[in-house]
Amino acid sequence: MILKKGTQVKIISGKDRGKTGEVLEINRKLNKVKIKSIGMIKRHLKPTKENKGGIISKESFIHQSNVKNIDLKKKEKKIASKK
């Protein structure tokens, strides 16, 4: 499967099944992807001089086998080639 940063994908399994989002980051070594507002986890941060601290929600990696590419450009090409 061809995944690039910025492509639109749909989650096909897991707790976020059916949701769509944009690929933010790819870890090719572990075959995992990070998708915008999908797979949210909570992290506790200690306060420092720069950071206020507290509980922060952020995206976590999910395995690429749980993702389906739904890039709109490819659909348009298929429709145009059938005509």
PDB file with SEQRES, HELIX, SHEET and CRYST1 records, atoms N, CA, C and O in Angstrom:
SEQRES   1 A   83  MET ILE LEU LYS LYS GLY THR GLN VAL LYS ILE ILE SER          
SEQRES   2 A   83  GLY LYS ASP ARG GLY LYS THR GLY GLU VAL LEU GLU ILE          
SEQRES   3 A   83  ASN ARG LYS LEU ASN LYS VAL LYS ILE LYS SER ILE GLY          
SEQRES   4 A   83  MET ILE LYS ARG HIS LEU LYS PRO THR LYS GLU ASN LYS          
SEQRES   5 A   83  GLY GLY ILE ILE SER LYS GLU SER PHE ILE HIS GLN SER          
SEQRES   6 A   83  ASN VAL LYS ASN ILE ASP LEU LYS LYS LYS GLU LYS LYS          
SEQRES   7 A   83  ILE ALA SER LYS LYS                                          
HELIX    1 AA1 GLN A   64  ASN A   66  5                                   3    
HELIX    2 AA2 LEU A   72  LYS A   82  1                                  11    
SHEET    1 AA1 2 MET A  40  LEU A  45  0                                        
SHEET    2 AA1 2 GLY A  54  GLU A  59 -1                                        
SHEET    1 AA2 5 PHE A  61  HIS A  63  0                                        
SHEET    2 AA2 5 LYS A  32  ILE A  35 -1                                        
SHEET    3 AA2 5 THR A  20  ASN A  27 -1                                        
SHEET    4 AA2 5 GLN A   8  ILE A  11 -1                                        
SHEET    5 AA2 5 VAL A  67  ASN A  69 -1                                        
CRYST1    1.000    1.000    1.000  90.00  90.00  90.00 P 1           1          
ATOM      1  N   MET A   1       0.851  -1.176   0.000  1.00  0.00           N  
ATOM      2  CA  MET A   1       0.000   0.000   0.000  1.00  0.00           C  
ATOM      3  C   MET A   1       0.895   1.238   0.000  1.00  0.00           C  
ATOM      4  O   MET A   1       1.887   1.307   0.726  1.00  0.00           O  
ATOM      5  N   ILE A   2       0.525   2.203  -0.823  1.00  0.00           N  
ATOM      6  CA  ILE A   2       1.304   3.430  -0.928  1.00  0.00           C  
ATOM      7  C   ILE A   2       0.717   4.466   0.020  1.00  0.00           C  
ATOM      8  O   ILE A   2      -0.399   4.948  -0.178  1.00  0.00           O  
ATOM      9  N   LEU A   3       1.476   4.798   1.041  1.00  0.00           N  
ATOM     10  CA  LEU A   3       1.071   5.832   1.987  1.00  0.00           C  
ATOM     11  C   LEU A   3       2.109   6.934   1.965  1.00  0.00           C  
ATOM     12  O   LEU A   3       3.312   6.672   1.988  1.00  0.00           O  
ATOM     13  N   LYS A   4       1.638   8.164   1.920  1.00  0.00           N  
ATOM     14  CA  LYS A   4       2.512   9.316   1.983  1.00  0.00           C  
ATOM     15  C   LYS A   4       1.947  10.279   3.004  1.00  0.00           C  
ATOM     16  O   LYS A   4       0.776  10.196   3.376  1.00  0.00           O  
ATOM     17  N   LYS A   5       2.771  11.170   3.440  1.00  0.00           N  
ATOM     18  CA  LYS A   5       2.347  12.216   4.355  1.00  0.00           C  
ATOM     19  C   LYS A   5       1.313  13.092   3.657  1.00  0.00           C  
ATOM     20  O   LYS A   5       1.556  13.585   2.556  1.00  0.00           O  
ATOM     21  N   GLY A   6       0.161  13.285   4.294  1.00  0.00           N  
ATOM     22  CA  GLY A   6      -0.867  14.152   3.733  1.00  0.00           C  
ATOM     23  C   GLY A   6      -1.977  13.430   2.995  1.00  0.00           C  
ATOM     24  O   GLY A   6      -2.963  14.066   2.624  1.00  0.00           O  
ATOM     25  N   THR A   7      -1.859  12.120   2.763  1.00  0.00           N  
ATOM     26  CA  THR A   7      -2.923  11.398   2.065  1.00  0.00           C  
ATOM     27  C   THR A   7      -4.095  11.130   3.004  1.00  0.00           C  
ATOM     28  O   THR A   7      -3.918  11.021   4.217  1.00  0.00           O  
ATOM     29  N   GLN A   8      -5.290  11.025   2.434  1.00  0.00           N  
ATOM     30  CA  GLN A   8      -6.500  10.747   3.202  1.00  0.00           C  
ATOM     31  C   GLN A   8      -6.661   9.242   3.357  1.00  0.00           C  
ATOM     32  O   GLN A   8      -6.548   8.499   2.382  1.00  0.00           O  
ATOM     33  N   VAL A   9      -6.923   8.789   4.580  1.00  0.00           N  
ATOM     34  CA  VAL A   9      -7.085   7.366   4.855  1.00  0.00           C  
ATOM     35  C   VAL A   9      -8.334   7.145   5.705  1.00  0.00           C  
ATOM     36  O   VAL A   9      -8.837   8.065   6.349  1.00  0.00           O  
ATOM     37  N   LYS A  10      -8.829   5.891   5.692  1.00  0.00           N  
ATOM     38  CA  LYS A  10      -9.984   5.494   6.489  1.00  0.00           C  
ATOM     39  C   LYS A  10      -9.552   4.359   7.393  1.00  0.00           C  
ATOM     40  O   LYS A  10      -8.836   3.458   6.957  1.00  0.00           O  
ATOM     41  N   ILE A  11      -9.980   4.388   8.656  1.00  0.00           N  
ATOM     42  CA  ILE A  11      -9.647   3.345   9.618  1.00  0.00           C  
ATOM     43  C   ILE A  11     -10.621   2.184   9.400  1.00  0.00           C  
ATOM     44  O   ILE A  11     -11.836   2.382   9.382  1.00  0.00           O  
ATOM     45  N   ILE A  12     -10.078   0.968   9.235  1.00  0.00           N  
ATOM     46  CA  ILE A  12     -10.938  -0.183   8.949  1.00  0.00           C  
ATOM     47  C   ILE A  12     -11.072  -1.133  10.127  1.00  0.00           C  
ATOM     48  O   ILE A  12     -11.891  -2.051  10.081  1.00  0.00           O  
ATOM     49  N   SER A  13     -10.283  -0.935  11.188  1.00  0.00           N  
ATOM     50  CA  SER A  13     -10.446  -1.765  12.386  1.00  0.00           C  
ATOM     51  C   SER A  13      -9.936  -1.018  13.606  1.00  0.00           C  
ATOM     52  O   SER A  13      -9.148  -0.079  13.493  1.00  0.00           O  
ATOM     53  N   GLY A  14     -10.400  -1.453  14.779  1.00  0.00           N  
ATOM     54  CA  GLY A  14      -9.993  -0.818  16.026  1.00  0.00           C  
ATOM     55  C   GLY A  14     -11.083   0.071  16.586  1.00  0.00           C  
ATOM     56  O   GLY A  14     -12.207   0.094  16.084  1.00  0.00           O  
ATOM     57  N   LYS A  15     -10.737   0.804  17.636  1.00  0.00           N  
ATOM     58  CA  LYS A  15     -11.747   1.619  18.315  1.00  0.00           C  
ATOM     59  C   LYS A  15     -12.211   2.816  17.488  1.00  0.00           C  
ATOM     60  O   LYS A  15     -13.292   3.352  17.733  1.00  0.00           O  
ATOM     61  N   ASP A  16     -11.413   3.238  16.520  1.00  0.00           N  
ATOM     62  CA  ASP A  16     -11.769   4.383  15.676  1.00  0.00           C  
ATOM     63  C   ASP A  16     -12.265   3.947  14.302  1.00  0.00           C  
ATOM     64  O   ASP A  16     -12.144   4.709  13.343  1.00  0.00           O  
ATOM     65  N   ARG A  17     -12.820   2.743  14.180  1.00  0.00           N  
ATOM     66  CA  ARG A  17     -13.269   2.201  12.905  1.00  0.00           C  
ATOM     67  C   ARG A  17     -14.278   3.119  12.237  1.00  0.00           C  
ATOM     68  O   ARG A  17     -15.209   3.606  12.878  1.00  0.00           O  
ATOM     69  N   GLY A  18     -14.084   3.353  10.934  1.00  0.00           N  
ATOM     70  CA  GLY A  18     -15.004   4.184  10.165  1.00  0.00           C  
ATOM     71  C   GLY A  18     -14.600   5.639  10.063  1.00  0.00           C  
ATOM     72  O   GLY A  18     -15.130   6.357   9.215  1.00  0.00           O  
ATOM     73  N   LYS A  19     -13.696   6.093  10.882  1.00  0.00           N  
ATOM     74  CA  LYS A  19     -13.266   7.488  10.838  1.00  0.00           C  
ATOM     75  C   LYS A  19     -12.243   7.695   9.727  1.00  0.00           C  
ATOM     76  O   LYS A  19     -11.551   6.760   9.324  1.00  0.00           O  
ATOM     77  N   THR A  20     -12.156   8.923   9.240  1.00  0.00           N  
ATOM     78  CA  THR A  20     -11.174   9.262   8.218  1.00  0.00           C  
ATOM     79  C   THR A  20     -10.277  10.372   8.731  1.00  0.00           C  
ATOM     80  O   THR A  20     -10.666  11.148   9.603  1.00  0.00           O  
ATOM     81  N   GLY A  21      -9.077  10.439   8.186  1.00  0.00           N  
ATOM     82  CA  GLY A  21      -8.139  11.474   8.594  1.00  0.00           C  
ATOM     83  C   GLY A  21      -6.956  11.547   7.665  1.00  0.00           C  
ATOM     84  O   GLY A  21      -6.853  10.788   6.702  1.00  0.00           O  
ATOM     85  N   GLU A  22      -6.065  12.468   7.962  1.00  0.00           N  
ATOM     86  CA  GLU A  22      -4.887  12.727   7.149  1.00  0.00           C  
ATOM     87  C   GLU A  22      -3.651  12.154   7.831  1.00  0.00           C  
ATOM     88  O   GLU A  22      -3.504  12.261   9.049  1.00  0.00           O  
ATOM     89  N   VAL A  23      -2.761  11.545   7.048  1.00  0.00           N  
ATOM     90  CA  VAL A  23      -1.536  10.963   7.592  1.00  0.00           C  
ATOM     91  C   VAL A  23      -0.592  12.098   7.989  1.00  0.00           C  
ATOM     92  O   VAL A  23      -0.270  12.963   7.175  1.00  0.00           O  
ATOM     93  N   LEU A  24      -0.149  12.081   9.265  1.00  0.00           N  
ATOM     94  CA  LEU A  24       0.771  13.096   9.763  1.00  0.00           C  
ATOM     95  C   LEU A  24       2.218  12.606   9.738  1.00  0.00           C  
ATOM     96  O   LEU A  24       3.135  13.366   9.427  1.00  0.00           O  
ATOM     97  N   GLU A  25       2.410  11.340  10.066  1.00  0.00           N  
ATOM     98  CA  GLU A  25       3.758  10.808  10.226  1.00  0.00           C  
ATOM     99  C   GLU A  25       3.740   9.318   9.907  1.00  0.00           C  
ATOM    100  O   GLU A  25       2.741   8.638  10.141  1.00  0.00           O  
ATOM    101  N   ILE A  26       4.861   8.812   9.366  1.00  0.00           N  
ATOM    102  CA  ILE A  26       4.970   7.397   9.017  1.00  0.00           C  
ATOM    103  C   ILE A  26       6.252   6.842   9.626  1.00  0.00           C  
ATOM    104  O   ILE A  26       7.318   7.449   9.520  1.00  0.00           O  
ATOM    105  N   ASN A  27       6.134   5.674  10.270  1.00  0.00           N  
ATOM    106  CA  ASN A  27       7.300   4.949  10.790  1.00  0.00           C  
ATOM    107  C   ASN A  27       7.417   3.672   9.965  1.00  0.00           C  
ATOM    108  O   ASN A  27       6.755   2.677  10.260  1.00  0.00           O  
ATOM    109  N   ARG A  28       8.248   3.698   8.941  1.00  0.00           N  
ATOM    110  CA  ARG A  28       8.364   2.565   8.016  1.00  0.00           C  
ATOM    111  C   ARG A  28       9.031   1.362   8.658  1.00  0.00           C  
ATOM    112  O   ARG A  28       8.764   0.228   8.259  1.00  0.00           O  
ATOM    113  N   LYS A  29       9.882   1.579   9.632  1.00  0.00           N  
ATOM    114  CA  LYS A  29      10.573   0.476  10.305  1.00  0.00           C  
ATOM    115  C   LYS A  29       9.596  -0.401  11.083  1.00  0.00           C  
ATOM    116  O   LYS A  29       9.727  -1.625  11.083  1.00  0.00           O  
ATOM    117  N   LEU A  30       8.614   0.219  11.748  1.00  0.00           N  
ATOM    118  CA  LEU A  30       7.622  -0.511  12.534  1.00  0.00           C  
ATOM    119  C   LEU A  30       6.293  -0.694  11.802  1.00  0.00           C  
ATOM    120  O   LEU A  30       5.369  -1.301  12.343  1.00  0.00           O  
ATOM    121  N   ASN A  31       6.186  -0.168  10.556  1.00  0.00           N  
ATOM    122  CA  ASN A  31       4.951  -0.234   9.756  1.00  0.00           C  
ATOM    123  C   ASN A  31       3.775   0.411  10.480  1.00  0.00           C  
ATOM    124  O   ASN A  31       2.687  -0.162  10.545  1.00  0.00           O  
ATOM    125  N   LYS A  32       3.996   1.593  11.017  1.00  0.00           N  
ATOM    126  CA  LYS A  32       2.944   2.309  11.741  1.00  0.00           C  
ATOM    127  C   LYS A  32       2.783   3.711  11.183  1.00  0.00           C  
ATOM    128  O   LYS A  32       3.717   4.291  10.630  1.00  0.00           O  
ATOM    129  N   VAL A  33       1.565   4.248  11.342  1.00  0.00           N  
ATOM    130  CA  VAL A  33       1.265   5.603  10.882  1.00  0.00           C  
ATOM    131  C   VAL A  33       0.567   6.386  11.982  1.00  0.00           C  
ATOM    132  O   VAL A  33      -0.109   5.818  12.839  1.00  0.00           O  
ATOM    133  N   LYS A  34       0.744   7.700  11.941  1.00  0.00           N  
ATOM    134  CA  LYS A  34       0.064   8.606  12.871  1.00  0.00           C  
ATOM    135  C   LYS A  34      -0.919   9.422  12.042  1.00  0.00           C  
ATOM    136  O   LYS A  34      -0.537  10.046  11.052  1.00  0.00           O  
ATOM    137  N   ILE A  35      -2.195   9.415  12.451  1.00  0.00           N  
ATOM    138  CA  ILE A  35      -3.258  10.061  11.693  1.00  0.00           C  
ATOM    139  C   ILE A  35      -3.874  11.168  12.540  1.00  0.00           C  
ATOM    140  O   ILE A  35      -4.065  11.017  13.747  1.00  0.00           O  
ATOM    141  N   LYS A  36      -4.178  12.279  11.885  1.00  0.00           N  
ATOM    142  CA  LYS A  36      -4.705  13.459  12.565  1.00  0.00           C  
ATOM    143  C   LYS A  36      -6.013  13.143  13.290  1.00  0.00           C  
ATOM    144  O   LYS A  36      -6.966  12.662  12.677  1.00  0.00           O  
ATOM    145  N   SER A  37      -6.056  13.412  14.580  1.00  0.00           N  
ATOM    146  CA  SER A  37      -7.198  13.242  15.494  1.00  0.00           C  
ATOM    147  C   SER A  37      -7.734  11.807  15.553  1.00  0.00           C  
ATOM    148  O   SER A  37      -8.919  11.608  15.818  1.00  0.00           O  
ATOM    149  N   ILE A  38      -6.881  10.808  15.311  1.00  0.00           N  
ATOM    150  CA  ILE A  38      -7.244   9.397  15.415  1.00  0.00           C  
ATOM    151  C   ILE A  38      -6.272   8.732  16.397  1.00  0.00           C  
ATOM    152  O   ILE A  38      -5.076   9.025  16.386  1.00  0.00           O  
ATOM    153  N   GLY A  39      -6.786   7.848  17.232  1.00  0.00           N  
ATOM    154  CA  GLY A  39      -5.931   7.142  18.182  1.00  0.00           C  
ATOM    155  C   GLY A  39      -5.395   8.062  19.260  1.00  0.00           C  
ATOM    156  O   GLY A  39      -4.213   8.015  19.600  1.00  0.00           O  
ATOM    157  N   MET A  40      -6.268   8.898  19.797  1.00  0.00           N  
ATOM    158  CA  MET A  40      -5.841   9.877  20.796  1.00  0.00           C  
ATOM    159  C   MET A  40      -5.517   9.188  22.125  1.00  0.00           C  
ATOM    160  O   MET A  40      -6.244   8.310  22.588  1.00  0.00           O  
ATOM    161  N   ILE A  41      -4.390   9.621  22.725  1.00  0.00           N  
ATOM    162  CA  ILE A  41      -3.984   9.128  24.038  1.00  0.00           C  
ATOM    163  C   ILE A  41      -3.723  10.323  24.936  1.00  0.00           C  
ATOM    164  O   ILE A  41      -3.534  11.439  24.455  1.00  0.00           O  
ATOM    165  N   LYS A  42      -3.711  10.091  26.235  1.00  0.00           N  
ATOM    166  CA  LYS A  42      -3.459  11.168  27.198  1.00  0.00           C  
ATOM    167  C   LYS A  42      -2.068  10.988  27.788  1.00  0.00           C  
ATOM    168  O   LYS A  42      -1.667   9.876  28.133  1.00  0.00           O  
ATOM    169  N   ARG A  43      -1.336  12.094  27.899  1.00  0.00           N  
ATOM    170  CA  ARG A  43      -0.003  12.101  28.484  1.00  0.00           C  
ATOM    171  C   ARG A  43       0.043  13.124  29.610  1.00  0.00           C  
ATOM    172  O   ARG A  43      -0.490  14.226  29.479  1.00  0.00           O  
ATOM    173  N   HIS A  44       0.672  12.761  30.698  1.00  0.00           N  
ATOM    174  CA  HIS A  44       0.836  13.663  31.834  1.00  0.00           C  
ATOM    175  C   HIS A  44       2.199  14.326  31.719  1.00  0.00           C  
ATOM    176  O   HIS A  44       3.220  13.645  31.630  1.00  0.00           O  
ATOM    177  N   LEU A  45       2.217  15.664  31.720  1.00  0.00           N  
ATOM    178  CA  LEU A  45       3.461  16.415  31.619  1.00  0.00           C  
ATOM    179  C   LEU A  45       3.730  17.162  32.915  1.00  0.00           C  
ATOM    180  O   LEU A  45       2.839  17.787  33.491  1.00  0.00           O  
ATOM    181  N   LYS A  46       4.980  17.084  33.360  1.00  0.00           N  
ATOM    182  CA  LYS A  46       5.380  17.867  34.529  1.00  0.00           C  
ATOM    183  C   LYS A  46       5.539  19.324  34.128  1.00  0.00           C  
ATOM    184  O   LYS A  46       5.963  19.612  33.009  1.00  0.00           O  
ATOM    185  N   PRO A  47       5.208  20.242  35.018  1.00  0.00           N  
ATOM    186  CA  PRO A  47       5.409  21.650  34.701  1.00  0.00           C  
ATOM    187  C   PRO A  47       6.903  21.993  34.654  1.00  0.00           C  
ATOM    188  O   PRO A  47       7.682  21.560  35.504  1.00  0.00           O  
ATOM    189  N   THR A  48       7.278  22.773  33.652  1.00  0.00           N  
ATOM    190  CA  THR A  48       8.647  23.292  33.539  1.00  0.00           C  
ATOM    191  C   THR A  48       8.560  24.789  33.297  1.00  0.00           C  
ATOM    192  O   THR A  48       7.470  25.362  33.296  1.00  0.00           O  
ATOM    193  N   LYS A  49       9.703  25.418  33.094  1.00  0.00           N  
ATOM    194  CA  LYS A  49       9.697  26.857  32.823  1.00  0.00           C  
ATOM    195  C   LYS A  49       8.989  27.169  31.512  1.00  0.00           C  
ATOM    196  O   LYS A  49       8.308  28.188  31.395  1.00  0.00           O  
ATOM    197  N   GLU A  50       9.153  26.277  30.510  1.00  0.00           N  
ATOM    198  CA  GLU A  50       8.543  26.509  29.207  1.00  0.00           C  
ATOM    199  C   GLU A  50       7.097  26.008  29.144  1.00  0.00           C  
ATOM    200  O   GLU A  50       6.243  26.658  28.540  1.00  0.00           O  
ATOM    201  N   ASN A  51       6.817  24.850  29.769  1.00  0.00           N  
ATOM    202  CA  ASN A  51       5.498  24.227  29.678  1.00  0.00           C  
ATOM    203  C   ASN A  51       4.717  24.394  30.969  1.00  0.00           C  
ATOM    204  O   ASN A  51       5.277  24.368  32.065  1.00  0.00           O  
ATOM    205  N   LYS A  52       3.423  24.564  30.816  1.00  0.00           N  
ATOM    206  CA  LYS A  52       2.537  24.692  31.971  1.00  0.00           C  
ATOM    207  C   LYS A  52       2.360  23.351  32.671  1.00  0.00           C  
ATOM    208  O   LYS A  52       2.201  23.295  33.890  1.00  0.00           O  
ATOM    209  N   GLY A  53       2.390  22.252  31.880  1.00  0.00           N  
ATOM    210  CA  GLY A  53       2.174  20.929  32.451  1.00  0.00           C  
ATOM    211  C   GLY A  53       0.713  20.550  32.413  1.00  0.00           C  
ATOM    212  O   GLY A  53      -0.113  21.302  31.894  1.00  0.00           O  
ATOM    213  N   GLY A  54       0.382  19.389  32.957  1.00  0.00           N  
ATOM    214  CA  GLY A  54      -0.997  18.923  32.981  1.00  0.00           C  
ATOM    215  C   GLY A  54      -1.190  17.718  32.081  1.00  0.00           C  
ATOM    216  O   GLY A  54      -0.226  17.065  31.681  1.00  0.00           O  
ATOM    217  N   ILE A  55      -2.447  17.430  31.768  1.00  0.00           N  
ATOM    218  CA  ILE A  55      -2.796  16.281  30.933  1.00  0.00           C  
ATOM    219  C   ILE A  55      -3.025  16.769  29.507  1.00  0.00           C  
ATOM    220  O   ILE A  55      -3.839  17.660  29.265  1.00  0.00           O  
ATOM    221  N   ILE A  56      -2.289  16.165  28.558  1.00  0.00           N  
ATOM    222  CA  ILE A  56      -2.352  16.571  27.157  1.00  0.00           C  
ATOM    223  C   ILE A  56      -2.817  15.394  26.315  1.00  0.00           C  
ATOM    224  O   ILE A  56      -2.349  14.273  26.513  1.00  0.00           O  
ATOM    225  N   SER A  57      -3.730  15.629  25.379  1.00  0.00           N  
ATOM    226  CA  SER A  57      -4.155  14.600  24.427  1.00  0.00           C  
ATOM    227  C   SER A  57      -3.336  14.746  23.156  1.00  0.00           C  
ATOM    228  O   SER A  57      -3.146  15.854  22.655  1.00  0.00           O  
ATOM    229  N   LYS A  58      -2.845  13.610  22.629  1.00  0.00           N  
ATOM    230  CA  LYS A  58      -2.107  13.640  21.378  1.00  0.00           C  
ATOM    231  C   LYS A  58      -2.325  12.341  20.621  1.00  0.00           C  
ATOM    232  O   LYS A  58      -2.792  11.353  21.187  1.00  0.00           O  
ATOM    233  N   GLU A  59      -1.979  12.347  19.321  1.00  0.00           N  
ATOM    234  CA  GLU A  59      -2.172  11.175  18.479  1.00  0.00           C  
ATOM    235  C   GLU A  59      -1.098  10.137  18.768  1.00  0.00           C  
ATOM    236  O   GLU A  59       0.039  10.475  19.098  1.00  0.00           O  
ATOM    237  N   SER A  60      -1.479   8.859  18.639  1.00  0.00           N  
ATOM    238  CA  SER A  60      -0.508   7.786  18.759  1.00  0.00           C  
ATOM    239  C   SER A  60      -0.460   7.030  17.438  1.00  0.00           C  
ATOM    240  O   SER A  60      -1.329   7.202  16.583  1.00  0.00           O  
ATOM    241  N   PHE A  61       0.555   6.197  17.276  1.00  0.00           N  
ATOM    242  CA  PHE A  61       0.715   5.424  16.057  1.00  0.00           C  
ATOM    243  C   PHE A  61      -0.252   4.241  16.047  1.00  0.00           C  
ATOM    244  O   PHE A  61      -0.529   3.646  17.088  1.00  0.00           O  
ATOM    245  N   ILE A  62      -0.763   3.904  14.854  1.00  0.00           N  
ATOM    246  CA  ILE A  62      -1.542   2.682  14.670  1.00  0.00           C  
ATOM    247  C   ILE A  62      -0.915   1.918  13.509  1.00  0.00           C  
ATOM    248  O   ILE A  62      -0.244   2.508  12.663  1.00  0.00           O  
ATOM    249  N   HIS A  63      -1.133   0.611  13.471  1.00  0.00           N  
ATOM    250  CA  HIS A  63      -0.521  -0.218  12.439  1.00  0.00           C  
ATOM    251  C   HIS A  63      -1.147   0.075  11.081  1.00  0.00           C  
ATOM    252  O   HIS A  63      -2.350   0.316  10.980  1.00  0.00           O  
ATOM    253  N   GLN A  64      -0.316   0.051  10.032  1.00  0.00           N  
ATOM    254  CA  GLN A  64      -0.803   0.427   8.708  1.00  0.00           C  
ATOM    255  C   GLN A  64      -1.777  -0.590   8.112  1.00  0.00           C  
ATOM    256  O   GLN A  64      -2.469  -0.282   7.142  1.00  0.00           O  
ATOM    257  N   SER A  65      -1.839  -1.804   8.681  1.00  0.00           N  
ATOM    258  CA  SER A  65      -2.807  -2.780   8.184  1.00  0.00           C  
ATOM    259  C   SER A  65      -4.228  -2.423   8.601  1.00  0.00           C  
ATOM    260  O   SER A  65      -5.185  -2.973   8.056  1.00  0.00           O  
ATOM    261  N   ASN A  66      -4.383  -1.515   9.557  1.00  0.00           N  
ATOM    262  CA  ASN A  66      -5.696  -1.077  10.018  1.00  0.00           C  
ATOM    263  C   ASN A  66      -6.183   0.159   9.263  1.00  0.00           C  
ATOM    264  O   ASN A  66      -7.168   0.785   9.656  1.00  0.00           O  
ATOM    265  N   VAL A  67      -5.486   0.509   8.172  1.00  0.00           N  
ATOM    266  CA  VAL A  67      -5.753   1.743   7.445  1.00  0.00           C  
ATOM    267  C   VAL A  67      -6.006   1.418   5.975  1.00  0.00           C  
ATOM    268  O   VAL A  67      -5.366   0.534   5.406  1.00  0.00           O  
ATOM    269  N   LYS A  68      -6.954   2.149   5.361  1.00  0.00           N  
ATOM    270  CA  LYS A  68      -7.266   1.990   3.943  1.00  0.00           C  
ATOM    271  C   LYS A  68      -7.118   3.347   3.266  1.00  0.00           C  
ATOM    272  O   LYS A  68      -7.646   4.347   3.752  1.00  0.00           O  
ATOM    273  N   ASN A  69      -6.401   3.383   2.147  1.00  0.00           N  
ATOM    274  CA  ASN A  69      -6.165   4.624   1.425  1.00  0.00           C  
ATOM    275  C   ASN A  69      -7.424   5.023   0.662  1.00  0.00           C  
ATOM    276  O   ASN A  69      -7.956   4.229  -0.114  1.00  0.00           O  
ATOM    277  N   ILE A  70      -7.903   6.244   0.875  1.00  0.00           N  
ATOM    278  CA  ILE A  70      -9.090   6.742   0.165  1.00  0.00           C  
ATOM    279  C   ILE A  70      -8.791   8.057  -0.523  1.00  0.00           C  
ATOM    280  O   ILE A  70      -9.627   8.960  -0.546  1.00  0.00           O  
ATOM    281  N   ASP A  71      -7.593   8.164  -1.086  1.00  0.00           N  
ATOM    282  CA  ASP A  71      -7.184   9.406  -1.733  1.00  0.00           C  
ATOM    283  C   ASP A  71      -8.132   9.733  -2.882  1.00  0.00           C  
ATOM    284  O   ASP A  71      -8.402   8.872  -3.719  1.00  0.00           O  
ATOM    285  N   LEU A  72      -8.634  10.948  -2.936  1.00  0.00           N  
ATOM    286  CA  LEU A  72      -9.648  11.353  -3.909  1.00  0.00           C  
ATOM    287  C   LEU A  72      -9.092  11.436  -5.325  1.00  0.00           C  
ATOM    288  O   LEU A  72      -9.838  11.231  -6.283  1.00  0.00           O  
ATOM    289  N   LYS A  73      -7.812  11.727  -5.483  1.00  0.00           N  
ATOM    290  CA  LYS A  73      -7.217  11.864  -6.813  1.00  0.00           C  
ATOM    291  C   LYS A  73      -7.281  10.547  -7.573  1.00  0.00           C  
ATOM    292  O   LYS A  73      -7.536  10.543  -8.778  1.00  0.00           O  
ATOM    293  N   LYS A  74      -7.058   9.445  -6.898  1.00  0.00           N  
ATOM    294  CA  LYS A  74      -7.088   8.140  -7.553  1.00  0.00           C  
ATOM    295  C   LYS A  74      -8.500   7.796  -8.010  1.00  0.00           C  
ATOM    296  O   LYS A  74      -8.673   7.210  -9.079  1.00  0.00           O  
ATOM    297  N   LYS A  75      -9.519   8.151  -7.215  1.00  0.00           N  
ATOM    298  CA  LYS A  75     -10.904   7.882  -7.594  1.00  0.00           C  
ATOM    299  C   LYS A  75     -11.275   8.664  -8.850  1.00  0.00           C  
ATOM    300  O   LYS A  75     -11.960   8.138  -9.727  1.00  0.00           O  
ATOM    301  N   GLU A  76     -10.829   9.914  -8.943  1.00  0.00           N  
ATOM    302  CA  GLU A  76     -11.132  10.740 -10.104  1.00  0.00           C  
ATOM    303  C   GLU A  76     -10.487  10.165 -11.357  1.00  0.00           C  
ATOM    304  O   GLU A  76     -11.085  10.199 -12.432  1.00  0.00           O  
ATOM    305  N   LYS A  77      -9.267   9.633 -11.229  1.00  0.00           N  
ATOM    306  CA  LYS A  77      -8.576   9.049 -12.376  1.00  0.00           C  
ATOM    307  C   LYS A  77      -9.303   7.803 -12.864  1.00  0.00           C  
ATOM    308  O   LYS A  77      -9.412   7.587 -14.071  1.00  0.00           O  
ATOM    309  N   LYS A  78      -9.803   6.980 -11.941  1.00  0.00           N  
ATOM    310  CA  LYS A  78     -10.522   5.776 -12.325  1.00  0.00           C  
ATOM    311  C   LYS A  78     -11.814   6.109 -13.048  1.00  0.00           C  
ATOM    312  O   LYS A  78     -12.160   5.460 -14.035  1.00  0.00           O  
ATOM    313  N   ILE A  79     -12.525   7.111 -12.566  1.00  0.00           N  
ATOM    314  CA  ILE A  79     -13.791   7.522 -13.192  1.00  0.00           C  
ATOM    315  C   ILE A  79     -13.528   8.076 -14.590  1.00  0.00           C  
ATOM    316  O   ILE A  79     -14.270   7.775 -15.525  1.00  0.00           O  
ATOM    317  N   ALA A  80     -12.469   8.889 -14.739  1.00  0.00           N  
ATOM    318  CA  ALA A  80     -12.143   9.482 -16.028  1.00  0.00           C  
ATOM    319  C   ALA A  80     -11.707   8.415 -17.028  1.00  0.00           C  
ATOM    320  O   ALA A  80     -12.006   8.534 -18.217  1.00  0.00           O  
ATOM    321  N   SER A  81     -11.009   7.381 -16.576  1.00  0.00           N  
ATOM    322  CA  SER A  81     -10.534   6.338 -17.492  1.00  0.00           C  
ATOM    323  C   SER A  81     -11.677   5.435 -17.975  1.00  0.00           C  
ATOM    324  O   SER A  81     -11.582   4.857 -19.058  1.00  0.00           O  
ATOM    325  N   LYS A  82     -12.750   5.307 -17.193  1.00  0.00           N  
ATOM    326  CA  LYS A  82     -13.887   4.470 -17.585  1.00  0.00           C  
ATOM    327  C   LYS A  82     -14.735   5.109 -18.662  1.00  0.00           C  
ATOM    328  O   LYS A  82     -15.403   4.401 -19.417  1.00  0.00           O  
ATOM    329  N   LYS A  83     -14.727   6.437 -18.755  1.00  0.00           N  
ATOM    330  CA  LYS A  83     -15.564   7.155 -19.734  1.00  0.00           C  
ATOM    331  C   LYS A  83     -15.057   7.017 -21.128  1.00  0.00           C  
ATOM    332  O   LYS A  83     -15.652   7.562 -22.057  1.00  0.00           O  
TER     333      LYS A  83                                                      
END                                                                             
